[in-house]
Amino acid sequence: MPNANYNDVFTMTLESRTAKMADNMSKNNALLRKLQEKNNVRPILGGSKILEELEYGEGDVVWYSGYDTINYTPKQLFTAAEYAIKLAAVPVAISGEDLLKNSSHAQVMDLLLKRINNAEKSMANQLAYAMYGDGTASSGKSIGGLRLLVADDPTTGTVGNINRATSGNEFWRNQSLSVNAVSKDNILEKMNNLYMACSRGHDKPDLIVADNTFYSTFEAALQDGQRFLNPNLADSGFSNLRFKGADVVFDGGQGGYCPENHMYFLNTDYLFLRPHKDRNMKVIDGSRVAVNQDAMYRIIGWAGNMTMSNAALQGVLINVPAASSESSASNDNDSSTEGDTTDNG
C-alpha cells in the first residue's frame, strides 16, 4: 500500500482545488459563463428531483360598471417542471510505482497536479458537451441539454415531465425555424424572424450560440460597421459578435459542441444549471484504495441537471443544406415551428 503521507498529500491537493475546478468550468463554455454572470448556476440543497416553478396561465380580467357581478372561477395558473438529478464522476489515480518513481515531495506534487488538471479538463469538456445534448447519452444518464430543452421539433417529446405534444401544453414549446441553404443573403432575415418570435416585451434573447456554418455566414453578412462584440467574452477567449444586443458566440471548430447546422437563440434568464451543493466538482468523500492494487484513487464528482423555466422565449435556427433541401422541398418555403406558424422565405 502506498505511503500514508502521500495519501494526505493526495487528498489535500484535491480538496484545495475544489473551488477552482468549479470556476474553471465556465472558461470552457460560453453558455455556462453567461449563466454564471446571471447567477443562474443555482445549487440544490437536496431532494430527489429538481423543480422549476412555471407561471403559464392568466387570471380572468372582467370589465364592469356599477353593480355588475364579478364572478371568479378558480384557475390553475402555475405548475412545475421536474428534472432528475444526474451524476458524473472522473477518477484521479496514482500508483505505488509512480510514487516510487517520483519519491520527492515536489515531484509527487507535480505528478498529482498534472493528473488533477487532466481530470478537471475532462469533466469540463464532458459537461460542455452534455449542455448541448438531448439527455440520451450514456443510456439516458446524461443531463438534458439544448437539444432537449430547445428542440428541433418542439411539438414532440417530454421535458421536465411535461409532454409537449399534449393539447394545453403549447406554452412549453420553444420556437424553431428552418432555413433552406443558409447564405449571407438570407441569414439576417431568418435571424430577425426568430429573434422576434423569441421576444416578449423586454424579454429578448441575450445569447446566440452558433456552429461553424452559421457563425461564418453571419460574419460574412455583416458590414464592417456592424461588427460589434462583447469585450468580456473576447477577453475570455470566446469568438463573438452581436446581433440586436445579443452576444453571438462561435462554439464550433475543435472542442466546440454546438450541433452542426444549428444556431440557438437563448434567453438565459430562464435557463439554469442546478448542481448539488455537495457535488459541484468536489471530491467524493472516502478513501478509495483497491484491495488488490498498489494504488490510491479519488473521485471528483458532479451532480445536478440543466433546467429551464420558460420554453417559448427560446429558439433554434436550423440550416437545411442545399442537397437536403432539394430532396425535401420543391420551393423555398422555410418552416417555423412553435405550433402552426410558417415563415415563407
N, C-alpha and C positions, 0 to 999 in steps of 0.2 A: 504494500500500500504506500502511496506517495507520502512524503514528509508532511506532517500535520501543519508545520509552519507555512508551507506553500499553500495548503488548503485555506488558511486565514488570508493570505495574500490574494488568492483567487477570489474569495468571497468579498473582501473589502474593495478590491478593484472594481468588481462588477457593481456592487451597491453604490459606490461613489459616482458611477457613470449613469445611474438611472435617469436623473433629470435631463441630462444632456441627450440621452438616447431619444426620449420622447420629443424633445425640442427639435432634434435633427430630422425628424420625420418630415416636417414642413419644407425643408430645403430640397426635398426630392419631388414635391408635388404642389403645383400652383393652387389646386383646389383646396388642399389641406391648409396651405398657407393662408388663403383667403378666409377659411373657416376659423382659423386661429385669430386672425385680425378682428373678426366679428364676435369673438368669444363664443363661437358655436361648436367648440370642442368641449362638450359638457359631460363630465364624468357621471356615471351612475353609481349609486351607493350600494345597490344590492337588488334582490328580487329575481324572478325567473324570466321576466320579459322587460323590454324597453318600450315605454309608451310615449307617443306623441299626441297630445290633445289637438283635435281638429274642430274648428268652427266652420260649419258648412251651410247652415240654414239662416234664414232671416225671419224676424218676428213680423207679425201682421200689423201693418200701419193702416189705420182707418181714418178717413176724412169724415168729419161730422160737424154738425151745428146744433146749437141749442141743447135740447134734452135727448138727442139721438142716443139710442142704446149702443154701447161699445161692448161687443161680445169678445170674449177671449177664449180661444181654443188652444190648449197646451200643444206645443210643437217641439219636436226633437231638433235642437239647434247645434248640438255638439256630439262628437263621437271621438274615438281614439284609434290610432293606428298602432298595431302591436308588432314589434320586431324581436326576433330571437337573439339571444346572446351567442355570438360566435367566438371561438377560441383559436389562437395561433401561438406558436412557440418556435424558438430557434435555440438549439443547444450550443453550448460552448464547452469544449473538452480539452483536456491536456493529459497526456500520458506520463507515466513514470519515466519512460525512456526520454521523453522530451525534457522533463525536469532535470534528469541527469546530464543531458547534453547542454542544458542552459542552467547550470547549477548556481551561478552567482545571482544575487538578488536583482541586479539591474537587467541581466539577460532574461530572467524569468518574467519580469515586468514587461519587457519589450515584446516577448512572445505572447503574453496574455493580452496586451493591448491590441496587437495585430489581430488576434482571433476575436476579440470583443468588437473591434471596428468592423470586421467582416460580418459578424452576426448582426450588428446594428444596420449595416447597409443592406444585408439580405432581408431583414424584416421590413425596412423602409421600402425596398423595391416591391416586395410582395403586397404590402398594404396599398402602395400606389397602384399596382396592377389590379388589385381587388376593388378599388374605388371606381373602376370603370367596368367592372364585371356585372354579371346578371345573377350572381349568387349560386350558380350551379357548379362552380369549380370545386374540386375535392369532394365530389359526391354530395354537393349541397352544403358543405361545412363552411364555405367561404362567406364573407359578408356580401350583402347585396349592394352593388354599386350603381353607376349611372345607367347601365344597360337594363337594369331592373326598374329603378326609380323613374327614369326619363326614357321610356321605352320607345322603340321604333314604331310599334303599333300599340298605342295606349288604350285601345278598346278591348284588349285581352289581358289575361294574367291576373295574379293576385299580388298585391303589395301591401305590406303591413296588415295582413289578414283581411284586406278589403278587396273584393272581387271587382275589377274594373269593368268587366263585361255585364254586370248586373245593372238593370234599369234602376235609376235613382242614385247611382254612384258615379255619374258623369263628372261630378266635382273633383274626382280623384284621378282624372285623366290629364296627362301632360299634353303639350302641343307638339305636333310632329309635321314636318314639311319635307317633301321630296323634290329634288330638282334634277332634271334630266341633263346630264353632261354639264356640270358647273363650269363657268368660264368667267373671265374678268368682265364680260359684258352683261352677265345676268346675276352675278353673286350679290351685288349691293342691293338689288331689288328684292331678292329672296331673303337676305338677311333682314332687310327692313320689314318685310311682311311678317317674319317670325318674331322679330323684336316687338312689333305692335301687338301680335297675338299673345305675347307673354307679359304684356304691360297692363297694369290696373292702377290708374291714378298715379300716385307717387311710387308705387311698386313697379320696378323695372329690372330687367337683367343687369347684373353688375359684373358677371364673369362669363366670357365666351371662350370655350376650350375647343381647339381645332386640331385636326390631323394635318399631315403634310399637304395634302391636296387643297383643303380648304384654306389653310393659312397662306400658302404661297399664292393661291388665286386671289384671295382678299388683298394681300400685299400688292400684287400686280395691278389691282383695280384702283388703288389709291393714287391720288396725285401727291406730289411732294408736300404740299401744304396741309395734307390730311394725315400725315404720319405722326400722330401723337402717341405717346407711350407713358406708362406708369413708371417713374424712376425708381420707386421702391422695388417693384418686381424686377426691373432691369438690373438693379444692384445685386439682387439675389440670384442672378443668372438665368432668369426666365425671359425668353424672347417674347415680346408683347407689343401690341399696337392698341388702339382704342376705336370703338365704334359706339357713337351716341353716349359716350361717358362710360361704357363698359370696357373692361380690360379684355382684349383678345389675346389669348395665350397659345403659343405653339407647344403641343405636347405629342410630337411625333418623333421621327428620327430614331436614333439608337437610345434605348432606355425610355422612350415615350410610349404611353399606353392608351392614348385616345384611339378608339376603334377606327379602322380605315374608312374613309369617306363619311365621317361624322363630324359635326360641329354642334356643341352643346351650348344653349343659351340658359344660363343659370341665375336664379335669384337666390343668393346664398343666405339671405335672411331666413329661409325656410329649409335649409339643408344643414345637417348636423353630423358630427362624428361623436359617438357616445361610448367612450372607453370606460371600463370598470375602474374605479379608483385604485383598486389593489392589483390591477393587471395592465397598467398603461406603460408598457415597455419596462416592466420590473422583473427582478429575479424572483422566480417562484421559490418559496421557502423550502428548506430541507436539503441536507447534504446528500448528494447522489453519487455513490461510489459503487461501481459494479462489483459483485461478489467474485466474479471470475476474470476480472481485468485489473491491470495495474494502471488505473486512470481515475481522474476526477471529472465530474460533469456539473454544469449548472445550466439551467434553462431560463431564458428570457421569455417572458410571457406577455401576451396581449389578449384582451377580451372585450367584446362590445359589438357595435354594428354601426353602419351608416344609416341615417334616418332622414325622413322628410315630413314636413307638416303642411305643405301646400304643393300640389302637383300641377294645377292649372297655370301657375306662373313659371313653370319650367318648360323648356322646349329643346327639340333636336332637329337639325337640318341634315338631311341625308342626300348624298350625291349618288345618282344612278349613272354610272359610266355609259358612254355612248353605245358601246357594243350591247350592253344590257338593255338600255332604254329602247333601242331599235326593235328588239325582240318582244318587249313588253308593252309598247305603245306605238301607235301609228301617227300620233300627233304630239304636240309639245305641251300637253296639259300636265301641270305639276300638282300632285295631290297633297292636301294638307289635312291632317287628322287630329281633331280634338273631339269630334263627334261626326259631323257630316258636312264640314266646310270644304270648299275646293278653291285653290288659288290657280287661276289659269295664267300660265306664263308664256 
